[in-house]
Each structure stands twice: as structure tokens, then as C-alpha cells.
């Protein structure tokens, strides 16, 4: 396995963590603000870019 695999895996973990923190912050506060929305969008984007990189490294 090469560096793209580990970079993709790290990006997936980071994205999943960001989305999870957004979810728990919204549940705790009872509402989602602009910061949580940005965290959701950026976290999802980083997760899917990581998924793409990880998939490309295996093929």
C-alpha cells in the first residue's frame, strides 16, 4: 500500500469525526448554527475525497 491509501484513510477518519462532532453539537444545543453547517459540509467533502483517494490507491 502506498501513501495515497493512508492519506485517504486519514481524511476519512477526519471527515467522519467532523460530521460526528457536528451531530452531537446540534443535539446538545437543540439547533444547528452556521459553524455546524460548515463543519458538516467540509467534513463530508473531506470524507468523500479521502474515499476517492483510498479507492484509487487500491486499484
BAKEMI-169575 format. One record per residue (C-alpha): residue number from 1; z, x, y. Coordinates in steps of 0.1 Angstrom, whole numbers. Layout:
BEGIN
REC   n    up  east north
REC NUM     Z     X     Y
...
REM end
This chain:
BEGIN
REC   n    up  east north
REC   1     0     0     0
REC   2    -8    12    34
REC   3     7     9    69
REC   4   -11   -25    76
REC   5     9   -41    48
REC   6    43   -30    62
REC   7    33   -38    98
REC   8    21   -73    87
REC   9    53   -78    68
REC  10    75   -68    97
REC  11    55   -91   120
REC  12    60  -120    96
REC  13    97  -114    95
REC  14    99  -111   133
REC  15    79  -143   138
REC  16    99  -162   113
REC  17   132  -151   129
REC  18   120  -161   163
REC  19   110  -196   152
REC  20   143  -200   133
REC  21   163  -190   164
REC  22   143  -214   185
REC  23   150  -242   160
REC  24   188  -235   159
REC  25   190  -232   197
REC  26   173  -265   201
REC  27   196  -282   176
REC  28   227  -267   192
REC  29   217  -277   228
REC  30   201  -310   218
REC  31   169  -302   238
REC  32   142  -276   239
REC  33   135  -258   271
REC  34   107  -236   283
REC  35   122  -205   267
REC  36   124  -221   233
REC  37    88  -233   236
REC  38    76  -198   245
REC  39    97  -184   216
REC  40    81  -209   192
REC  41    46  -202   203
REC  42    50  -164   204
REC  43    69  -164   171
REC  44    42  -185   154
REC  45    14  -163   168
REC  46    32  -131   156
REC  47    38  -146   122
REC  48     1  -155   116
REC  49   -12  -122   130
REC  50    12  -105   105
REC  51     0  -127    77
REC  52   -36  -118    86
REC  53   -29   -81    86
REC  54    -9   -82    54
REC  55   -37  -102    37
REC  56   -64   -77    49
REC  57   -44   -48    36
REC  58   -43   -61     0
REC  59   -80   -69    -3
REM end
